[in-house]
Amino acid sequence: MDINRVKQILSSSADIKVMYNGSSVWIDELHEDQEMVTCHLRGPLEERSQVAVSELVEE
């Protein structure tokens, strides 16, 4: 994925499915200067992780 698409997803009201390492995640915040995002798994666990934008895949 690229930074522009992350920006589109964050500004969208649609439920856009994004995957990281085979798991569905919510993107919480974009760190554009580092090309990283803060995200968490969909579901009851709210543990947040910072991952590279390039590791995200849109389904």
Buried (B, 14 or more C-beta within 10 A) or exposed (E): BEBEBBEEBEEEEEEBEBBBEEEEBBBBEBEEEEEBBBBBBEEEEEEEBEBEBEEBEEE
